[in-house]
Amino acid sequence: MHSRDEHQSRSRAQWIILGAALQCIAFVSQADRANAQPVPETGTTLLEPITVTARNIEEEAKDVPFSVSPRRGEALREQDVGDTQALARGVPGFNHADTGLPFSNLVNIRGIGSSSALISPSVNYYIDGVPVPARMFDMPFGYVERIEVLRGPQGTHFGLNSQAGAVNIVTADPADTFGGNAGVLYGSNGRKEIDATVEGPINDMISGRLSGRLRDFDGDLANILWSAPGIVSSSQDVLRARTYGSLSSKLLFNFDDLGTLTLNGTLSRDRQNPSTGVWLDDPGFPRNAFNPLPELEGQTATFSAKYERDLEEAHFTVLSGYSYYDTQLDADIVDGFLGSAQTGAPGFMLQTPGLNVRRIDERSRQFNQEFRLDGETDGGTRWVAGVSGLYSYFDSTTDITSLAIDNGTYQSQIDTTNLAAFGEVTVPITERMNWIGGLRLTYEQKTFDGVFLGRKGALARFAEGGREDYLFPTGRTGLTYAVMDEVTAFATIARGEKTGGYLFYNQFASLGLPLSPFDSAETWSYEAGLKAGDLGGWLDLSTSVFYNDTKNEQLFTFNPVFGRFSVENADTRSYGAELEAIVRPTEAVSLGGSVSLLNAEITGGNALIRGNDVPYAPTFTTMLHAEYRRALSLGAQSGEVYLRSEWSYTGSRAIDPANSRALDSYDIANLRAGWQGEHWQISAAVENIFDEKYVTSAFQAGTNTTGSPVFAGIAGEGRTLSLSARVKF
């Protein structure tokens, strides 16, 4: 990691480059004014209204009575935003922590959310209305039409685990005419990607789309092996290698007056050599010393069916979904550098294969069903009402062989049944003012069973179990006011809740100590804001202030005496302000950015955490961009050339409720350029131009021989280059 002076000098250099890019763009745009050429329709920076379905009805983003950040799929692909980590950098208040394993990454919105993958996230993901299982939410994005990040409790329409917000992923319907596209990408560290899509009508009634994607990455983190104490036998950048493939299809049946039926399915396969944490204070940071290399394999599948029909007084929707998830992790528990820092022994002594290993097998099955009606009365009242049901089965087996802890296998099973009824109305009070009222009543039941089978130095067998039942309301009420046709003000109060339950792994099972259930987390959220869509033909703006009061937040805490983790319910409070804006001073220039100011504090709990910062909730984050586009024909192909610069900053953030360590702030600068035509396009990108070294997440791995803490974490990706091309037909 960089020294303070080096970090400051690099930050100044990034500001200089961003400023120079802005000046260059401004200079060129002034020259364009003299002989202005219209920007062709292929551009993606035009300020066209974005229609969203954040409330299960179609409306412009500026009319939604809470903060929502919609992102068009074409722009996401152009900016290489392919997962939550890249998406979160550009969405205010949306915080993501990469933990090295996709099923255990952490997210929170405005400081609400757990700091452990052993607890369900407080931000739920939906794909075409189907909830994604908690352990598979952070998969690479497919071919999407748009992504909507909804900030604040979404208890009315989404309910399940949406205490902090929701991410609504919408895939495009098949095109009316036959066509498709294919793309390739090659980048640093052996990054290779290929994808293809074919779509169009099959007959007069059916249209379809088939998409496939394959990604390969050779790895960017060194793994060290020793042949003797202090003698390195190999050092290869093989960690974080990944091969990922997915296949998705969508069929749309149009029955004319009898409605439409949409069938959607996705299959994926994932193979990785992940890093489970590097020693943060290693002079050679970042690097690992695993033997053998960690191996992760996973398979996912999602299927959904949606039937829609217009009735005389309402629009009727039936939505059914099924999700499958299966993963296996084999990992060396003790990294040579971390183990040496803790014990003082040379890393060579800790690299005997099979000495300290962990295997995790997880399976998940989830079924959901929803019936919904929506419509509008003669008086202009818009309404939505529905019922939903969900059943999920989750099975986890952890097998540990270790010299330091008791050996054995712990298997757990958690069954969840969720039933809900919900409704919302938007009632015009005056010509410009609307009242919004929504309520959801949820019943949820969780049953838990766990069995430990011990081996060397452990209890032979220990079984435990329990059942928890929950009945609770969530919802939102508030007002919107149309200041003018392009500007809307809103003020809302919302309640969100995430149920409690049991961890699916018991660290104390070998001692015969049962797990205790933790309580549900409840949030009251107060928000007011202003939104402008295409104001004056050159400005999109969304700004808000908020205050969140959370009772019994589910915080994951570390006990340094026992070296174990546990869940503690504690109250938290967060408040702040957010801003998103896109300005287009000329037809060729687009300037934009997002800013988040956040204060998130633990206000309850034990004396060791009370008054501390909420983990992974930075006080200040921002992302700025400047983009220039100009019409440019290549031979007979008309199109446009573009240049885009990006700068993002993430402030310092605590890693746990005890605030045992704060991660340094970091900033990243990217530069992208390309040409887009009607039938093909090419692009190049440099990300993390200054090769900033930073950490995305961290944890206390234990203590050293003097009792001082030893920390491990996940390093961010360094500077990368990529070239890509796409053809449309």
LINCORTA-V655922 format. One record per residue. N is the residue number from 1. RES is the residue in one letter. OMEGA is omega as a letter, one per 30 degrees, with the letter a starting at -180 (none if undefined). Layout:
N	RES	OMEGA
N	RES	OMEGA
//
This chain:
1	M	a
2	H	l
3	S	a
4	R	a
5	D	a
6	E	l
7	H	a
8	Q	l
9	S	l
10	R	l
11	S	l
12	R	a
13	A	l
14	Q	l
15	W	l
16	I	a
17	I	l
18	L	l
19	G	l
20	A	l
21	A	l
22	L	l
23	Q	l
24	C	l
25	I	l
26	A	a
27	F	a
28	V	a
29	S	l
30	Q	l
31	A	l
32	D	a
33	R	a
34	A	l
35	N	a
36	A	l
37	Q	l
38	P	l
39	V	a
40	P	a
41	E	a
42	T	a
43	G	a
44	T	a
45	T	l
46	L	a
47	L	l
48	E	l
49	P	l
50	I	l
51	T	a
52	V	l
53	T	a
54	A	l
55	R	l
56	N	l
57	I	l
58	E	l
59	E	l
60	E	a
61	A	a
62	K	a
63	D	l
64	V	a
65	P	l
66	F	a
67	S	l
68	V	l
69	S	l
70	P	l
71	R	l
72	R	a
73	G	a
74	E	l
75	A	l
76	L	l
77	R	a
78	E	a
79	Q	l
80	D	l
81	V	a
82	G	l
83	D	a
84	T	a
85	Q	l
86	A	l
87	L	a
88	A	a
89	R	a
90	G	a
91	V	a
92	P	l
93	G	a
94	F	a
95	N	a
96	H	l
97	A	l
98	D	a
99	T	a
100	G	l
101	L	a
102	P	a
103	F	a
104	S	l
105	N	a
106	L	l
107	V	l
108	N	l
109	I	l
110	R	l
111	G	l
112	I	l
113	G	a
114	S	l
115	S	l
116	S	l
117	A	l
118	L	l
119	I	l
120	S	l
121	P	l
122	S	l
123	V	a
124	N	l
125	Y	l
126	Y	l
127	I	a
128	D	l
129	G	a
130	V	l
131	P	a
132	V	l
133	P	a
134	A	a
135	R	l
136	M	a
137	F	a
138	D	l
139	M	l
140	P	l
141	F	l
142	G	a
143	Y	a
144	V	l
145	E	l
146	R	l
147	I	l
148	E	l
149	V	a
150	L	a
151	R	a
152	G	a
153	P	a
154	Q	a
155	G	a
156	T	a
157	H	a
158	F	l
159	G	a
160	L	l
161	N	l
162	S	l
163	Q	a
164	A	a
165	G	a
166	A	l
167	V	a
168	N	a
169	I	a
170	V	l
171	T	a
172	A	l
173	D	l
174	P	a
175	A	l
176	D	l
177	T	a
178	F	l
179	G	l
180	G	l
181	N	l
182	A	a
183	G	l
184	V	l
185	L	l
186	Y	a
187	G	a
188	S	l
189	N	l
190	G	l
191	R	l
192	K	l
193	E	l
194	I	l
195	D	l
196	A	l
197	T	l
198	V	a
199	E	l
200	G	a
201	P	l
202	I	l
203	N	a
204	D	a
205	M	a
206	I	l
207	S	a
208	G	l
209	R	l
210	L	a
211	S	l
212	G	a
213	R	l
214	L	a
215	R	l
216	D	a
217	F	a
218	D	a
219	G	a
220	D	a
221	L	a
222	A	l
223	N	a
224	I	l
225	L	l
226	W	l
227	S	l
228	A	l
229	P	l
230	G	a
231	I	a
232	V	l
233	S	l
234	S	l
235	S	a
236	Q	l
237	D	a
238	V	l
239	L	a
240	R	l
241	A	a
242	R	l
243	T	a
244	Y	l
245	G	l
246	S	l
247	L	a
248	S	l
249	S	l
250	K	l
251	L	l
252	L	l
253	F	a
254	N	a
255	F	a
256	D	a
257	D	a
258	L	l
259	G	a
260	T	l
261	L	l
262	T	l
263	L	a
264	N	l
265	G	l
266	T	l
267	L	l
268	S	l
269	R	a
270	D	l
271	R	a
272	Q	l
273	N	a
274	P	l
275	S	l
276	T	l
277	G	l
278	V	l
279	W	a
280	L	a
281	D	l
282	D	l
283	P	l
284	G	a
285	F	f
286	P	l
287	R	l
288	N	l
289	A	l
290	F	l
291	N	g
292	P	l
293	L	l
294	P	l
295	E	a
296	L	l
297	E	a
298	G	l
299	Q	l
300	T	l
301	A	l
302	T	l
303	F	l
304	S	l
305	A	l
306	K	l
307	Y	a
308	E	l
309	R	l
310	D	l
311	L	a
312	E	a
313	E	a
314	A	l
315	H	a
316	F	a
317	T	l
318	V	a
319	L	l
320	S	a
321	G	l
322	Y	l
323	S	a
324	Y	a
325	Y	a
326	D	a
327	T	l
328	Q	l
329	L	l
330	D	a
331	A	l
332	D	a
333	I	a
334	V	l
335	D	a
336	G	a
337	F	l
338	L	a
339	G	l
340	S	l
341	A	a
342	Q	a
343	T	a
344	G	l
345	A	l
346	P	a
347	G	l
348	F	a
349	M	a
350	L	a
351	Q	l
352	T	a
353	P	l
354	G	a
355	L	a
356	N	a
357	V	l
358	R	l
359	R	l
360	I	l
361	D	a
362	E	l
363	R	l
364	S	l
365	R	a
366	Q	l
367	F	l
368	N	a
369	Q	l
370	E	l
371	F	a
372	R	l
373	L	l
374	D	a
375	G	a
376	E	a
377	T	l
378	D	l
379	G	l
380	G	l
381	T	l
382	R	a
383	W	l
384	V	l
385	A	a
386	G	l
387	V	a
388	S	l
389	G	a
390	L	l
391	Y	l
392	S	l
393	Y	a
394	F	a
395	D	a
396	S	l
397	T	l
398	T	l
399	D	a
400	I	l
401	T	a
402	S	l
403	L	a
404	A	a
405	I	a
406	D	a
407	N	l
408	G	a
409	T	l
410	Y	l
411	Q	l
412	S	l
413	Q	l
414	I	l
415	D	a
416	T	l
417	T	a
418	N	l
419	L	a
420	A	l
421	A	a
422	F	l
423	G	l
424	E	l
425	V	l
426	T	a
427	V	l
428	P	l
429	I	l
430	T	l
431	E	a
432	R	a
433	M	l
434	N	l
435	W	l
436	I	l
437	G	a
438	G	a
439	L	l
440	R	l
441	L	a
442	T	l
443	Y	l
444	E	l
445	Q	l
446	K	l
447	T	a
448	F	l
449	D	l
450	G	l
451	V	l
452	F	l
453	L	a
454	G	l
455	R	a
456	K	l
457	G	a
458	A	l
459	L	a
460	A	a
461	R	l
462	F	a
463	A	l
464	E	l
465	G	l
466	G	l
467	R	l
468	E	l
469	D	a
470	Y	l
471	L	a
472	F	l
473	P	l
474	T	l
475	G	a
476	R	l
477	T	a
478	G	a
479	L	l
480	T	a
481	Y	l
482	A	l
483	V	l
484	M	a
485	D	a
486	E	a
487	V	l
488	T	l
489	A	a
490	F	l
491	A	a
492	T	l
493	I	a
494	A	l
495	R	l
496	G	l
497	E	l
498	K	a
499	T	l
500	G	l
501	G	a
502	Y	l
503	L	l
504	F	l
505	Y	a
506	N	a
507	Q	a
508	F	a
509	A	a
510	S	l
511	L	a
512	G	a
513	L	a
514	P	l
515	L	l
516	S	l
517	P	l
518	F	a
519	D	l
520	S	l
521	A	a
522	E	a
523	T	l
524	W	a
525	S	l
526	Y	a
527	E	l
528	A	a
529	G	a
530	L	l
531	K	l
532	A	l
533	G	l
534	D	a
535	L	a
536	G	a
537	G	a
538	W	a
539	L	l
540	D	a
541	L	l
542	S	a
543	T	a
544	S	l
545	V	a
546	F	l
547	Y	a
548	N	l
549	D	a
550	T	l
551	K	l
552	N	l
553	E	a
554	Q	a
555	L	a
556	F	a
557	T	a
558	F	l
559	N	a
560	P	a
561	V	a
562	F	a
563	G	a
564	R	l
565	F	l
566	S	l
567	V	l
568	E	l
569	N	a
570	A	l
571	D	l
572	T	l
573	R	l
574	S	l
575	Y	a
576	G	a
577	A	a
578	E	a
579	L	l
580	E	a
581	A	l
582	I	a
583	V	l
584	R	a
585	P	l
586	T	l
587	E	a
588	A	a
589	V	l
590	S	l
591	L	a
592	G	l
593	G	l
594	S	a
595	V	l
596	S	l
597	L	a
598	L	l
599	N	a
600	A	a
601	E	l
602	I	a
603	T	l
604	G	a
605	G	a
606	N	a
607	A	a
608	L	a
609	I	a
610	R	a
611	G	l
612	N	l
613	D	l
614	V	a
615	P	l
616	Y	l
617	A	a
618	P	a
619	T	a
620	F	l
621	T	l
622	T	l
623	M	l
624	L	l
625	H	l
626	A	a
627	E	l
628	Y	l
629	R	l
630	R	l
631	A	l
632	L	l
633	S	l
634	L	a
635	G	l
636	A	a
637	Q	l
638	S	a
639	G	a
640	E	l
641	V	a
642	Y	l
643	L	a
644	R	l
645	S	a
646	E	l
647	W	l
648	S	a
649	Y	l
650	T	a
651	G	l
652	S	l
653	R	l
654	A	a
655	I	a
656	D	a
657	P	l
658	A	a
659	N	a
660	S	l
661	R	l
662	A	l
663	L	l
664	D	l
665	S	l
666	Y	l
667	D	a
668	I	l
669	A	l
670	N	l
671	L	a
672	R	l
673	A	l
674	G	l
675	W	a
676	Q	l
677	G	a
678	E	a
679	H	l
680	W	a
681	Q	l
682	I	l
683	S	l
684	A	a
685	A	l
686	V	l
687	E	a
688	N	a
689	I	a
690	F	l
691	D	l
692	E	l
693	K	a
694	Y	a
695	V	a
696	T	l
697	S	a
698	A	l
699	F	l
700	Q	a
701	A	a
702	G	l
703	T	l
704	N	a
705	T	l
706	T	l
707	G	l
708	S	a
709	P	l
710	V	a
711	F	l
712	A	a
713	G	a
714	I	a
715	A	l
716	G	a
717	E	a
718	G	a
719	R	l
720	T	l
721	L	l
722	S	l
723	L	a
724	S	l
725	A	l
726	R	l
727	V	l
728	K	l
729	F	none
//
